[in-house]
Amino acid sequence: MEAAQAVGSVPILEAMGIRVVEARPGFAAADLPPEPNVNHSGVTYAGSLFSVAEMLGGVLSLVTFDFDPASGGELAGFVPIVKESTIRFRRPALGVVRASASLSDDEIARVRRDALATGKGEFVLEATLTDEQGEVVASTVGTYQVRRFG
């Protein structure tokens, strides 16, 4: 599954207008437009900020680990899941918000090894959300797994 397809496979993310702007092994970034994500105070809705950050764990996993059974992917039959996530709001967000997150090559290798050895590989992903001026509006810390499914 392509990273852009990941947004389309979750209808609420598509309805929010979230757009993956970069996805490569170890890195993912997505934009959240102001509409339809503005709350009653005229700033970006907290739930929308959380959603754009949380979905990065799935996007990053899809472009980093080979889950494709058709290509004989080493992690075919695995899926990415979120176990836990927290968000810290730093300032009101206006305009387009960009969320980004990355994993180091060493961490990717460890997750892959653990998944192949035990059926699950867990990782912590920190995401940063910035406004159009580059100011940090929120940050998240999530625990994710790539896990054998089925």
PyMOL commands that set and color helices and strands:
alter all, ss='L'
color gray80, all
select helices_A, chain A and resi 3-8+11-15+46-54+56-64+69-71+105-118
alter helices_A, ss='H'
color red, helices_A
select strands_A, chain A and resi 19-24+27-32+78-89+97-102+120-130+136-148
alter strands_A, ss='S'
color yellow, strands_A
deselect
rebuild
show_as cartoon
